[in-house]
Amino acid sequence: MVFGATVSGRGAELAGMETRVGLFINTLPVRVRVPAGAPLLGWLEGIQARQAETREHEHAPLVEVQRWSGLPRGTPLFEHVLVFESYPASAGAVEGAGLELLGARVAERSNYPFALLATPGEALALRALFDAGRHDDAAVGRLLDGMATLLEGMARDPGARLADLPLLPAAERERLLAEWSAGPPLQDDGCPVHLRVAEQARLAPAAVAVAQGDVRLTYAELEARSAELADRLRAHGVGPETRAAVRMETSPGAI
């Protein structure tokens, strides 16, 4: 996963930077791997360490980073950016400097399809700037709700694995598990299982019927394999209500 992160561009190693006036803000690519089994704290520490190393290059022009990446010219390095607004914007930040902050008003625009802005304070505020032609309000709202759920899960259980962190708010999870998955109750009309499978193979032959690890059997494949086994059993004299022992490995084929 690659996204852009804004940096001040004022690397401490650049001589005289503290005396220079002007805008040095830069946006650099951040590549993050998300291994499901990784512990949260170790993963976050690794990201922080790598980000600290990139500070040495935060003044590098994005056009140079693009060239170093080896990607074809014109290919965007990222389309989503993260902006952590850590500049001083409180009265306390100017105390003792002979200044009084009476108010602040900020108007922001972004040339990226999606920008996530995080502002620290008594509570961490998350805002999004996005291209309405590519993202709609409802989807972005769900994304921000999901991020809040994820951050709360991190704070609640710092020892969790990444795969165990919650991604859906409780209400959204309930919708997925209850409302969206709900269907008409299965009627016990006495229809045998193999006839139900045959009907499903007719209606949705490419739908996955059985899964185990990397193995997937569609309803059409399940029906075909069942028919093949039935033919072999009949060839040995097995008929209706006849009991027969079948030795098979534990696998989707046993279904």
Disulfide bonds with the S-S distance in Angstrom:
none
